[in-house]
């Protein structure tokens, strides 16, 4: 694309990725009076599955500083203990206004955060991705997959562990390859599954209600390192290995795999291109 496209839409900052990191960054910039826009491939904030399961005290403190924490607390459930390494730690004496873990699935808290962003007037470029960019001394020209061009002073990649922005910037992503993988899913089972956590020679596994439409949430350590997106047959085989039964597994609303791969970007910035969130670092779990 041309270094200076006359038809480009100007912004001070373009954020690639409208997940939690991109949304929060855009909100902070908007509050500071910065003209920021978000590029997001989804048509809205809907997710394929519940994703992450809660918010910790420090996150709640930040949301409180912005005057929006009540929106999240009212939508979730507070728990006085934090699970760590198979133990439950009482955090009710933490020196904070929020001495608890807030149980709230990402599919529920992300729309709340996006609603705040809408109130701040941050524009979205939806149903498209960053296809590439060219930067110079004065700014960045970002080409979107739908052909539109955005001109900005800075581009921030908040586009996940497989970041297009990081890759196009030529920033190395070094670290440790995966040695173990887990399947995570939300499923319908006709039988009565063994609810709770299980520990064996393979690792840790768990089955329990997801809280959405009668679905069960399943997390299984795999016998062998898996690769790519698993399917229903992979999940059924993993259940048979761990539990000796698939508990009448009928269907899956969502199936994914994460690993213990750990990686870090060698730099968080290349001139006018910056990285944040999983675009800069990936650690278990990775979806």
N, C-alpha and C positions, 0 to 999 in steps of 0.2 A: 504494500500500500504506500501511498505518497507520504512523505515525511510530514507535510502540512496539508491535510485534507480540508478544503474549504467548507465541506458539508458536515464536518465533525461537530458533535454536541459537546460543549465545554462544561467541565466540572473541575473543582479544585482537586478532589480525590475520587477515584473509582475503586470500589471494593469488589473483588471477584469472589463471589460466594456468599449466599444469604443464610448460612447456618448460624448457630449461636455466636461464634466468634465474629463473623462479618456483621451480624445485626448489632451486637454490642459496640463494636468499633464505630459503625455508622452513627449509632446513637450518641456516643461520646463526641464525635466530630460535629454532629449537628448542634448539640448543646453549646459547643464552642463557637458556633457561627460559621462553620466551614461548609461549603457547598459540596456535599458528598452524594454519590449515587451507588446503587448496588446492582450488580449483574448476577442473576440467579436463573438456573435452568428450569426450575419448577414453576408451574403456573401459580401456585400458592404455597403455603407452608406445610402442606400435607406430607407425611412420611410413610414409607413402606415398612411399617412396624413401629413399635413403641420406642425403640432405640434406648438412649440412656435413661436411668431410672430415678434420678433425684438431684437435688441441689444442696451443697454444703454451706456451712455457716458463713464462710468468707464471701461466697457468691451472693448470699442473701444480704450481707452487709453492703455490698456494692449496689445491689438493686434498691436497698433501703436509702442509700445516699442519693439515688435518683428519684425517690418518692414513689416507686412502683412495686415495692416488695409485697404489699398487701394483695395485689392481684394474683401473685403466685401462691402465697400462703393460703388464700381462700380456696384455691383450686386443688391444693394437695393435702397431704397428711403429715403432721410432724411426728418425728420419732426421737426419743431422748438418747438413743445409743447408736454408735457407729461401729459397723462390722469391719474388723481388720484381722487378716491371717487366721480366720476361724474363731476369733474372739469378739465379744461385744464390749465396747468401751463406753461407759457412761460419760456423756459430754454436757450434762445439765449444769455443771459448774464452770463451763467455758466463760471467759470474760467478754461476752458479746450479748447483744439484744436478741440473738437468734441461736441459743444453745441447743440446737437440734439438727437433724437431717430432715429435709423436706422431701417426702416421697411424691414425685411428680414426673411422669414419663415425658420424654423429650417431645413426643407428638402432641402433648398437651401444653408444655411450657413454651415451645418455640412460637406458636401462634400468638401467645400473650406478648412475647417480646416483639414480634413483628407488628402487632397492633400499636405498641408504643412508638415504633419507628414510623408508622404511618401518621401518627399524631404529630410527630416532629417534621413531617413534610418531606421525608427522604424519598426520592424517586427510585423506582425499581425498573430495571430492564429485564423482564421475565421471559421465560421459555427460550433462552439463548445462553451461550457460553462464550468465554474468551477464546478466540481462535488464534490470536497472536498479537504482538505489539512491537512498536518501534519507539525507542526513547532517544531524546537528545538533551542538550543542556537546559532547555526550557520546560520540558514536560514529556508526557507519554501519549502516544496515539495508539489506542487499543481497538483492534478489529474484532467485532463480534461474529458469531457463527451465522447470524442472519443478515450479515452484510453491513450493518450499521457501524459507525466509527465514533469513538468517544475520545475527546482530547482532554487531558487532565494534567495537573502538576505532578501528581503521584498516582501510582497504581499499587494496590495492596492485594496480594494473593491470600485469600482465606478459603481456598478451594480444595482443601483436604489433602490426604496423604499422597494422592496421585496428582498433585497440583500441576495444572497446565502452566500457570504463571511461573512457578519455580523451574520447571523443565525448560520453558522458553527462555528464561533468564540465564540458563546454563549453570545454575547453582547446584553443586553436588549434594547428595543426600546420603551421608555415610552412616554406618552403624553395624548392627549385628543382625544377620539373617535369622529367620524363624526356625525354631527347633520343635515347637509344639503348636498345635492348632486346636481350636474349639469350634463346634457348630452351635449356633444360637438360633432359636426359632420360636414362633408363636403358632400353635397348632390346635387342631380339633382332634380329640381322642375319644373313641367310643367306649374304651375300657376305663378302669380306675387306676390311674398312674400312681406311682410311689412318690408322694409329695414330700419335698424336703431336699436336703443336701446329702450327697453320698461321696465318700472318699475311698479310693482304692489305689492299686498300683499304677493305674493310668493317670490319675489326678483327681480333680474335683468336678462333680456333676450336680445338677439340680433341676427339679421340676416343681412348678407352682403356678397358681392362677395369675394371669397377667392383669386382670382387672378390666379387660376389654372384651365384651361380647362372648363371654364364656371360654375364651382362649386360654390355653396353657402355655406358659413360657418355659422353654427347655434350653439348658446349656450343657453341652457334653464335651469332655476332653476326648479327642480322637486317638485311636490306637496308633495311627501313622499320620505324619504330617500331610495335611490336605492342601490343595491349591485351587484357586478359583471359587466361584459361587457354587455351593452344594445344592443338590436337589432333594426331592422327597425320598428317593431311594437311598441316598447317602445318610440322611437323617434316620431312616428306618434301620439301616445296618448299624449305625452308631448306637442306637437304643438297644438293639439286640445284643451288642457286645457288652454294654454296661449293665443292663437290667435283665437281659434274657427274654425281653418282650418289647414289642413296639406299642403295647397298651391300646391296640386298635387304632393306631394312627390313621386318620382318614384324609386330612388335608392340612396345608400350612398356609397361613396368611402371609408369612414372611420367613425366609430362611437366609442366613448369612454365615460367614466364617470369619473369625479373627485369630490372630497369632500373637506370639511373644516377640515378634520382630521389633527392634528398637532402632530408630534412625533420627538423625539430627542434621538440619541444613548447615552447611559449612559457614554460611553467613546469612543474616536476616535481611540484608539489603544489598542491592546492586544499583547504585546511583539513585534513580527515582522509582525504583521498583522495590517493594518491601514484602515480607512474608509474615503471617501470623497464624496461630493455631496449628492444625495438623499439616499445613503446608510447610511449616518450619520444623516440626518435630512429630514423630509418631512413636508411640509406646503402647504396650498392651493395655486394654484391648483395642485392636484395630478392626473395624467392620469391613 
